[in-house]
Amino acid sequence: MNDKLTSKQLSKKITDEYMEDAFHAHDNNKLVGYTTAISPVEIFVAHDIVPIYPENHAVANLTAKKGVELCSVVEGMGYTSHLCAYARSDLGYRKTGVTVTRGIPDPDLFLACNAQCFTLTKWFQVLARRGDLPVFVFDTPEHILDKNARKEIVKYCVLQLKELISFLEKVTKRKFDYDRLKEVMKYSAASSILYKKFLDMAQYKPSPISIFDALIGMAIAVYRRGTQECVDYYQTLCDEIQAKVDQGIGVLPKDQEKYRLYWENLPVWFKFSDHAKLLGSYGGVILTSLYVHAWSFDFDLNKDPLETLAENYVNRFSNSTIEDRADMAMDLFKKYSMNGMIMFMNRSCKAVSFAVPTLKDILTKRTGIPALVFESDMGDQRFYAESQVRTRIEAYFETLDRLGLAQKTAAA
Amino acid sequence: MWESLNLKDVVALARDPYPSIRQWARDTGKKVVGSTIADVPEEVIYAFDLLPVTILGTHKPLKKAPSHLPDNACSLARSNLELALSYEGDLFSGFVLPQVCDTTQHLSDIWRINFPDKFVTSYLAPRQADRPSARYWVKEEIERLIDSLSGWLGKKLDNGALMSSIALHNENKAILKELYEIKRNFPGTITNKQFFAMMKVSQQVDKAEFNKSLKAIKDGLKMKKSKNYTDVIMVGITCDPPEIFDIFDDLRVNIVGDTLVTGTRYLQGAPALNGDAIDALADRHFKRGFFSPIHDNVYKNFEEVRQLYKETKAKAVIYVHIEFCESQEYDLPDLKDMIKKEGIPIHVLDTEYQTTSLSHVLTRAQAFFESLKGGSL
């Protein structure tokens, strides 16, 4: 049945069924667990807890330009305007009920993994206080350069995953099934390989996908990993993109693809399609970012599931040192033959953005390619200066043209 | 050098301790190791015959930090980075940098990249404190710190030196607690500015010397029974610039308790001297009060504040908010509501490192305390 659906249809079907399951979780004796997009959700899936990601819901509202309306409400409650727009818009949704979707079900518990950011932990704590609900903080110390320390960090994380399992057993009054976890891990590992394959198709010239396709395509990896349907979705997606490659179809026609660009940070959600069109008009295609690669895990099924989970969640780009982030970005530069970079200083996301100035210095030095840096916010339109961004983009492409960088590959 | 200071000297030293620390380093030939807040076990650093200095910002202008950390980063983080990059970096042979939030995590990276020739290590304290793994991890991190320092200096840590260091630090804290008690019971005997200067300097100079000054100051105090003081408790992480304390002193406001990381939280949980030193240091971590980035429950903070308010019979709570401290900013609206619902008057002080003009703080504080005396808030 599924193989007759396109990836878009399949994505919709999976999402609809998932949300239906979430809204009826209690009818089916399941609990709803709010969790961070980067968190060992495989444990939730294996224990039949429905994972809900308030970030995803926030993205839907922010993309639909609801940011100002929702954030303003929260600022009236005493929260400052420089907190994460995901958090502010979510708290605004709680207060007003305003949403462009059907909303999300209320939580029974929280799992906050700080490999992604510290903000989510604090945001979840605010939500938990409203319902006097339990929060489990999965603390992932920075994946520092010291190799011995890394081994110890993994041990600490494994200990915490065991504590997480005990916590869930206590809340649900059900025994955790380790065999079920192994099965879930197989799906997660398989879908991760396919997801990475999908992202890496941006290597082709012309690239059949842009980062905007990747941002849409990553959704299922975020909220349905650990399931067979997630594997099926990425197989379908890869097949479709491969067909484009076989026909030489690119985001831009081959003769118009001048600049293959790297993007640092999350997107400006409410300018999503505008940016794609604007860059396209200059022959630019943003191919990738470390952000979209955050869900391409490398699970080792020969290891203890808790160990491979700990290893993978602790080494995400957002929990890595700036030096490691630079190496990860350089790998992408080489692999995707990129010849430009846009470094977005996102006021909402301190976890990613505070590394950007240093990262920019390292990457421009190592690639010899200039960077476009601009400051704005991923969801709050009040921090977006339209004419300024357009002018900077225009000036950046003029600089790249002047330097004769078009269609040159990045040098390491 | 720091063994015969009077209160006036201490206040001046707190304002800018670095020329004095430089002189001390030259005189003794010892190395200076900087760290930022919070929870680095300074006893370990001291036991290696190093001087641990808690870096608490600079009042000099920002020049280099803004190109590394944008203007929506915590002002203390930017100020600390500026101090190291522009003003005092050469004084330090190394840094031990704790990570408790997104800002401090990046700060460590930026610091390490900018000081490639110095010893820079992270102290990865757990950001959860209620489960057994947290204790395991604190101990691991203390042991890793010891190994890192050993590797850098090429010498093993002597257990006797660690015990002596702990004893010295405990002594410092015991004296500070006595001084706090005097301040609490005899308002005006020690001003707010003087007391918090002693707290700050204790975190920045050699306690073997400074404890002598503190003892002499304590012994020389003439107790006053001043009247018309309004007792308050101060809640937050740090309080800067020190002129804020002048404002309180001028308004005859006496800080009788606090939850500051650079205040009472620094004094809490003296490690025991009759067992394993590392265990004792790990235990201390969990005896300290609420610190927003690592404790997940604002109710605990509220309970601490309420208890302290009752114990000290204070008249109000002063919450010190550091501009762009994300952790505080997520907690504050609910904490403020809880405190207000309890009927406790609360005043939020918005502070920013590098601030020079405090007229807005003075005006708001005056209005608050006037209304407090008038009984209507």
Interface residues (C-beta under 8 A of the other chain):
Chain A: M77 G78 Y79 T80 H82 L83 A87 N114 C117 F118 T119 T121 K122 W123 Q125 V126 R129 V135 V137 D139 P141 E142 I144 A149 E152 I153 Y156 L159 Q160 E163 T321 I322 E323 M345 R347 K350 A351 S353 F354 A355 P357 T358 E375
Chain B: S67 H68 L69 P70 N72 A73 Q99 C101 D102 T103 Q105 H106 L107 S108 D109 I110 R112 I113 S122 L124 P126 R127 Q128 R131 P132 S133 A134 Y136 W137 E140 R144 P293 D296 N297 V298 Y299 F324 E326 S327 E329 Y330 D331 L332 P333 D334 K336
